Amino acid sequence: MGIAVVRSRALSGIRAPEVVVEAHLANGLPGFTLVGLPETEVKEARDRVRAAIQNSRFDFPASRITVNLAPADLPKESGRYDLPIALGILAASGQIPLASLEGYEFAGELALTGALRSVQGALAMAIGVRDAGRGFVLPQVNAEEAALITDSRVYPATSLLDVCAHLIGRHTIAPHQTSSVPALTEPWPDFHEVRGQAMTKRALEIAAVGGHSLLMVGPPGTGKSMLASRMPGILPDMDEQEATESAALLSLVGRFDAGLWRKRPWRAPHHTASAVALVGGGSQPRPGEISLAHHGVLFLDELPEFPRAVLEVLRQPLETGAIHISRAARQVEFPARFQLLAAMNPCPCGYFGHPAGQCRCTPDQIARYRGRLSGPLLDRIDLQIEVPALSIDNLQQAADGEYSNIIRARVVQARERQMSRQGMPNAWLGSAQIDEHAMLAEKAVALLKQAMQKLNLSARAYHRIIKVARSIADLANSDVILAGHVAEAVQYRRLPN
C-alpha cells in the first residue's frame, strides 16, 4: 500500500493551472474513488484506466484506490487526466518507481487497449509546463503543436506501455524536435484581379497597417465580400508571442494547424451565429469566434442580419481586447484582440443609391434596417466607407491593380515602423499613448477641430480619427501627422447618407 503524486494541467480560459494527481492505495474492500471536482468524463476515467492498465500487462491493484485531483475547487474536465491517474496507480502499487515521475507532467486520454488519444489545449498546457521547468509527456498526435513553444521539452508517446518503458529506462522516448514549420502560402485571391474600387482597396490597406476595424456599405454585387476575402493576403505575419497566444486559443477547440503557424487567423461566422458562438461561453466556457480571431480578422458579412443582441456583445471586446465570461461555477477571461471587418447593404433590398434607381424601400424601412446597428457600435468602427456599383466600362477593363504582395510589402514596412516606435499597432493606442506617439502638425490640429465641430463627432471618434491618421502617416513614412492625413482619416469616418 502506498501513495504517489503525478502532475498534470487543467484548462481555465487560455491559462493551464497545475493539477496534482494524488493516488492512494489502502487496505479494505476493492474500490476506485475519484475526488477533486471531476466532471462526468473524468469520473469515467475509472473504467478506461482499469482496462488500459490490464491490457498493458500490468496488475490492477485489488485495493481501495482513492485518486484526488488538487486543487479541489478547480473543475476538472476531459479525458486528459487518464494518463496521470494510471501512472499514479502504477507508482503507488510499486510497479513503476516513484522517483521516475519527478521532472515530468503528463496528459493524455487512454483507450481501453492502453493507446493514447489526442487531447485539446496541448499548446496552452505546454506553456505552463515549460514555465514550471518540467518535461511534458503527451500523445504523439499533439507533440508537434506542443513543441512549437520555445524551450519546451515534449516527449511524444503512443501508449501507456511506452510511457512506463521510458520512466523505468527500458525504452527512452526522445524529445520531439519540431521541424521548421513551412511558410504555408494560403491560396488567398489577389488584389490584382479587382477592377476599380480604388478607395476601398486603399481603406483595406490602411486597416491592415494599423489593425483598424472597417465597415463597407454598398449594393449587392459591388465586390464587398470579394474585397474582404483578399485582406488576409496583405496582412503581416504574427510575431512569436502573438502566434503562441493565437495557437493556444485554437488548440482549446482542437482547430490548431501547425502549417498555419504565424499566419493571422481569418474567421467568418454566418449571420445565424448565436451570441455564445460569437463571444464564447457554455457551462464549461470555451472561446468564441472573437477569441479564435485573436490577432487576426473577424469578417461579418451582412452585418445588420446578425441579431442586434449578438452585435452589441462586440462593443466591450472591441474596446478592451478581451472578453470576460461569468458563469455560476466559473469565471474565465479570453483574449479577443481581433480586427473587425464587416459588410452590409445600404437598405433591406440593397439598392438604395444605386444608379439604376431600383430601390423601392420606404424611408422608415431604411431607418429600421440601419437602426439594427447601434450608434455605440458604429462609433467603435474606425473606417466606414461606401463601395459603389461599377459601370460596365469598369468591368470590361483589364485587371490593372497592384498585386497583393506589393501592397503587403508596404503594410509590413508601415507595421514595423509602428512596432519600433510604440510596440503595438496604432489601433491599440490608448489616449496617453496617442499624445506621445501621434503628433499632429499645426494645420492638422485646426482641421481636426473643424471636423469635430461640423460633423458633431464623439470623443471616441476624435481619438480613432487620430489613430487612422497615424496609420496613413506611417504609410507615407511621415513622423508627423499632416493635414492631408487627417483629411483622409475624416472621410473614412462617416457612413454615407
N, C-alpha and C positions, 0 to 999 in steps of 0.2 A: 504494500500500500504506500502511496506517495502523492506528491503534488508537483506540478510542472507549470511554468509560466511561458507563454508564447505571445509575441507581439504582432499586431495587425493594425489595420486602419479602417475607420468609418468614413462616411462622406457627409458633410454638413455644408450645403452650398458648394462653393468652389474649394473649401478647405477640406483637409483629410485628418481629423484629430486621431491621435493614437488610441488604440483599444488593446487592453491587456487581457489575454485569454488565459484564465487560470483553470487547470484541470486537476481535480482531486479524486483519488480513489480511496474508498473506505470499506471496512467490513460491514456486512449486512446483506439484505436481500438484493440481488442484482437489479439495477435500475439506472436510468440515464436522465438526469435533470439539467435543463439549461436555464440559467437566470441571467439577469442583466438587461432587462427591457428588450427581449428579442421579438422581432416581427414574425409573422407566420412562416415565411420562407426560411428564417433562421431556426425556428423550432423544428422544422422538417429536416434539418441537418442531422438529427439523431439517427434517422434511418439511412440516410446517404452515407454518413461516416461509418456506421456499423458494417454496412455491406462493402464499402471501399476497403476498410481495414481487413476484413476477412478475405476478400478477393485479391488482396495484395500479399496474401500468405503470411499475415501477422495474426496474432491471437487477440480476439476482442475480450477484454477482462470481464470475468464473471463477478463483478464487484458493484458497489454502489458508487456510481460516477456522478460527480457534480461539476459542471462547467460554468464558470462565471465570466461574463463579458463586462469588463470595467472600462470606464465609469458607468455606474448603474443608471444614471439619469440621462444618458445619451441613447436615443433609439438606435437599434441595430437592425439593418435590413439587408436583403440579398443573400446570395449563397457564397459570398467571398470568405466567410468565416469557416467553411468546411475544412479547408486545409489546415489552418492553425488549430482547430478543435481536434482533428485527427492526430496531429503531431503532439499536442498536449497529452492526449490519452496514451499514445505510444511511449512518450517520455516518462509519464507518471507511472506506467506499468513496467518500466525498465527495459523496454525493447529497443529504444534508441537512447544514447547518453544525453542527460540534461544539459551538459556543458555545450553540446553541439548547436543548441538553439541560440546561444548568445551571438550577438552581432548581426542577426537577421530579423527581417519582418516577412510575414507570409500572407498571401491572399490567393484564393482560388476556389472555384466550385468543383466538387467531386462528383464524377459519375459513379454508378454502382460498381463499375469494374475497377475503380481507382484512378481512372484517367482524369486529367484536369481540363476543365472547361473555362472559357473566357469569362472575364468579369468586366463590369463597366467602371469607369473612373480610374483606370490604371495610371493614367498620366498624373492626375491630381494626387493620388496616393504616392507616386514615385517622388513627387516634390517633397512631401513630408518625410519620407524615408531618407531621402538624400540629406535633408536638413538635420535629421537625427544622427547622421553618420553611420547608418547601417546598410547592409546589403538587402536587396528586395528579391524574394523568391516568388514567382508568379507563373501562370500558364504561358506556354510558349507563344500562343497567338497574341498575347498582349505585350510581348517583350519589345517589339520594335517601337511602339509608341512610348513605352516607359523609358526606354534607353535614349530617347531624344532629350531628356533632361540632362543638362551638363553636369559632369562629375558624379552621375548616379552609377551604382553597381547593381546591375539587373541579372538575375540568374533564371533563365527560362527552363521550365520543367514540363514534361508531358504527362506525368503520373505521380501518385503518392509514392510509389516504389522508387522512382528516380530521385525524389526529394530525400527520402530516407537514405538511399545509397550515397548521395552527396554528403549528408550530415555525418555519416559514420566513416566517410573517407574511402568507400569502396569504389565509387564511380563519381569522380568530381565533375560538376557542371561548370563549364567555362562561362565567365561573364559575357553577356551579349554585347557584341560590338556592332553598333548601329552603322549601317552603310551610309555613305554620304547620300542624303536624300536627293534624287534627281530634281532639277528645276523643271517641274512639270508645266508645260505650256498648255494652258486651257484653251480650247478652241473658241475663244470669245470672238464675236463678229468685230469687224474693223470699222473705224470711223470713216475710212476712205470710201466706203460703199454708200455713205449717206449723202444724198443730194440736197443742197440748200441747208436751211436751219442753222445758219452760221451763229446766230445769237444763242441758240440752245446749246450748241457744241461749246461755245465759249463759256456759258454758265456751268456746264458739266466739268470743264477743265478747272474753273475756279473752285468749284465744290470739291474736286479731287485734291486740289492743292492744300486747302485748309481744313478738310474734313467737314465741310458745311452741309447742312440739310438743304434739300431742294425740292420744290413743288413745280410741276409742269402742268399747265392748263391749256387744253386745245380740243378741237373737234376730233371725232373718230378718224383714224387713218392718217393722221398728220405725222406719225412716227414717234410718239412719246415712249411707248414700250420698246420700240426698236432702238431708240437712242439710249434708253436706260440699260438695255442689255449689253451695250458696248462700254459701259462705265468700268467694269472690272478690268478691262484691257489697258486702262491708263492709270490704275492705282499703284502706288509704290508697295513693295513687299514690306511685311512686318519685320521689326527687329526681334531679337530672341525673346525678350520679355513679353512683348505683345503676342508673339507666336505661342509662347507657353501658356499664357492666360486663355487665349482663344482655343487652343487644342485641349486644355483641361476641361473647358465647358463642353466642347463637342464630345469629349471622352465620357462625360457623365451620362450622355444619352446614347452612347455607342455609335456615334457618327463621325469619329475622327478618322481621317485618311492621311497616312504618313506621306503619301505622294503630294499632298497639298500643304505641306509644312511651309510656313512663312507666307502663304497665299492668303489674302484677305477673304474672309467668308462672304458669301452672297446668299441672302435669304429672301425669298419672295413668296410669303404665305398668301393663300387665296382669301378673298374678302369675306368668306364664310367663317373664317377662323374666330374662335372664342377669345375672350379676354385672358383666360388661363393659358390657352395655346400661345398667345402673343407675349404675355409678360412672365409666364411661369406660374407654378402653384401645384395644387394637389395635396392630398393628405400627407404624402411624402414629397415635399416641394422639389420640383425639377425645373431646370431653366427653360424659359420660353424662347420664342423667336428673337426677341430683342437681345437676349443674352447670347444666343447662338450666333448672332451677328456682331458680337463684341469685336471691336477694332475692324469691322467690315461694314457692309452696306445692307440695310433693310429696305427692300423695294416694296411699296404698297401701291399696286395698280388699282384703278377705280376707287380712289380714296373715299369718296362720300358713300360708297356702297358698304363700307365697314360700319357696323353698328356704332352709334355715337359713344356709347359707354365703353366700347373697346378702344376707340381712338383717344378718349380722354385719359386712359391709363398711360398713354405715351408721354404726357406732359412732364411728370416728375423725372423719369429717366432721361428725357431729352435735356433736362436742366442739370441733373446731378451725375449722370453716367452710371447709375446703379439702381437696382430695384430691390426693395425690402419686402419680403413676403412673410406675413404673420399668420400663423395657424394656432389653434388651441394648444397643440402639443409642441410645436416647433416654430422657431423664427430663424430665417436664413436670409442672407443678402447675396444676390448675384450681380456681378458687374455687367453693365449694359451700355458701354461707350460706343454706340453704333452711329452710323451716318444714315440719316433718313433720306430716302429718295422716293418721291411719290408722284403719281399722275392722276389727273381727273379730267372729266368733260366740263364744259362751262355751264351746262344745263341738263335736265333729265334726258332730252332727246339727243343732246350732244352737239347740236348745230347752231347754237346761239353765236352770232357774229360771223358765221360762215359766209363767204362771198356769194354763194348760191342762194342765200336767203331761205333756207329750208326749215328754219326753226319755227315751230308753232307753239312753243311753251309760253304760258302767261307769266307776267312779272311775279305773281305770287308763287307759281311753281318754281321759277328760277330761284327766288329768295329762299323758299323752303329747302330746295336742293343744296344750295350753298350754305344754308344755315346748319347743315349737318356737321360742318366744320366750325368749331367754336373759335371765337376771337383769341383766347389764350393759347390754343394750339397753333393757329396760324402765326401768332406773334413769335413763336419759338422756331419757325422755319426761316432760315437765313435768306434763301433766294426763292423768289416766286416769279415765274416767267410764263409768258404766253408762247405757245407753239402753234404758229399759224398754219393754215392749209396751204399746200403748194400748188402752184399753177401747172398746167400741162407742160409749158416750156421748161420749167424747173425739172420736172420728172423725166423729160426726154433728153436732158443734158447728160453728157458722160460724167461718170464719177470723177471728181477732181479735188475732193477734200484731202486733208492731211491724213497720213497713216497713224494708227493708234500708237505705234512705237515712237513716233516723233513727238506726239503730244505727251506721251508718258515720260519721255526724257525731260521735257520742261517741268512736268509735275514733280518728278523726283528731285530735280535741281532746286525748285522752289521749296519743297518739303525739307530738304537738307538745310536750307537757309533758316527755316523756322526752328528746326531742332537744334542747330548750333547757337541760335540766338536765345531761345527761351525753353528748349527741352520738351516742347509739346506742339501739336498743331494749333493753328490760330483759333479754331472753333472751340478749343478747351480753355481759352484765356479767361481769367476772372477780371473783375473791374480793376483791381490793383495792378495786375499784370498788363492790362491794356494801357494803363497810364505809363507803365515802364517801357513797354516794347512797341507801342503803336503811336509813335509821334506824328502829329498832323502838322502840315505846313500852315502858315497863317491864312492863306486863301482857302485851304481845305476846311479849316475851323469855321470860317464865315459861311461857306457853302453848306456845311452840315447844320449849322444853326438855322439857316434859312429853310432848309428842307424839313427840319423838325417842326418849325412853326407852321409852314404851309401845309404839310401833309399830316399834321397832328399825330405824330408818332410817339410811341411809349418810350420809357427809359430803357426797356429791354431792347427795343428796336434800335435805339441810339447806339448801344454797345455792339449789337450784331452788325450794324452797318459798318462800324469801325473795324470789326474783325474781318468782314468780307473785303473791305478796302485794303486791309493789311495783306490779305492773300493776293489781291490784284497787284499791289506794290511789289510783293515778292516775285510774282511772275515777271514784273518789269525790272527786277534787280535793283529796286529803289529802297534805300534805308528809311526814307521819309514818305509818309502818305501824302500825295499831292491832291490838288482839287479834282483833277481828272479821275483819279482812283475813287474818290468819294462819290463823284457824279455817277460813275458806272455802278457802284455799290447801291446807290439810292434807287436807280432804275430797276434793279433786281428785287426791290423790297416789296412792291405792292402788286397785288393781283390785278389783272385787267378788269375794267368795268364792263 
